[in-house]
Amino acid sequence: MPQMMPLSWLTLYIFFIMMLMMFSFTNYYSFIPLPSSTSKTISIKTLNWKW
C-alpha cells in the first residue's frame, strides 16, 4: 500500500477544511430572508396514537 508523506496529508486536510468553510460561508451568506408583513398562525394538529 503506498504511503503519502505527512506534509501531503496536512495540505490535503487544510484544503478540505478550507473548502468546507468556503462552502458553509457561501451558503450562509447567500440566504436572503423574505420580509413577512403579515403574521401567520401555525396550526398544530394533535394526533392521538392508539397502539
C-alpha positions as a Markdown table, in Angstrom:
| # | Residue | x | y | z |
|---|---|---|---|---|
| 1 | Met | 0.0 | 0.0 | 0.0 |
| 2 | Pro | 1.6 | 3.3 | -1.0 |
| 3 | Gln | 2.1 | 5.9 | 1.7 |
| 4 | Met | 2.0 | 9.6 | 1.4 |
| 5 | Met | 4.3 | 11.9 | 3.2 |
| 6 | Pro | 2.9 | 13.7 | 6.2 |
| 7 | Leu | 3.2 | 17.1 | 4.6 |
| 8 | Ser | 0.9 | 15.9 | 1.8 |
| 9 | Trp | -1.7 | 14.7 | 4.4 |
| 10 | Leu | -1.5 | 18.1 | 6.1 |
| 11 | Thr | -2.1 | 20.0 | 2.8 |
| 12 | Leu | -5.0 | 17.8 | 1.9 |
| 13 | Tyr | -6.5 | 18.3 | 5.4 |
| 14 | Ile | -6.1 | 22.1 | 5.1 |
| 15 | Phe | -7.5 | 22.1 | 1.6 |
| 16 | Phe | -10.7 | 20.2 | 2.5 |
| 17 | Ile | -11.2 | 22.3 | 5.7 |
| 18 | Met | -10.9 | 25.4 | 3.6 |
| 19 | Met | -13.4 | 24.1 | 1.0 |
| 20 | Leu | -15.8 | 23.2 | 3.7 |
| 21 | Met | -15.6 | 26.6 | 5.3 |
| 22 | Met | -16.0 | 28.4 | 1.9 |
| 23 | Phe | -19.0 | 26.2 | 1.1 |
| 24 | Ser | -20.5 | 27.0 | 4.5 |
| 25 | Phe | -19.9 | 30.7 | 4.3 |
| 26 | Thr | -21.4 | 30.9 | 0.8 |
| 27 | Asn | -24.5 | 29.0 | 1.8 |
| 28 | Tyr | -24.9 | 31.1 | 5.0 |
| 29 | Tyr | -24.5 | 34.5 | 3.3 |
| 30 | Ser | -26.4 | 33.7 | 0.1 |
| 31 | Phe | -29.6 | 33.2 | 2.0 |
| 32 | Ile | -31.9 | 36.2 | 1.7 |
| 33 | Pro | -34.8 | 36.2 | 4.2 |
| 34 | Leu | -38.1 | 37.4 | 2.8 |
| 35 | Pro | -39.8 | 40.1 | 4.9 |
| 36 | Ser | -43.2 | 38.9 | 6.1 |
| 37 | Ser | -45.6 | 41.7 | 6.7 |
| 38 | Thr | -48.5 | 39.5 | 7.7 |
| 39 | Ser | -48.3 | 37.4 | 10.8 |
| 40 | Lys | -49.3 | 33.8 | 10.2 |
| 41 | Thr | -50.5 | 31.5 | 12.9 |
| 42 | Ile | -49.2 | 28.0 | 12.9 |
| 43 | Ser | -51.9 | 25.4 | 13.2 |
| 44 | Ile | -50.8 | 22.3 | 15.2 |
| 45 | Lys | -52.8 | 19.1 | 14.7 |
| 46 | Thr | -52.7 | 16.7 | 17.6 |
| 47 | Leu | -52.7 | 13.1 | 16.8 |
| 48 | Asn | -53.7 | 10.5 | 19.3 |
| 49 | Trp | -51.9 | 7.3 | 18.7 |
| 50 | Lys | -53.7 | 4.1 | 19.6 |
| 51 | Trp | -51.3 | 1.3 | 19.7 |
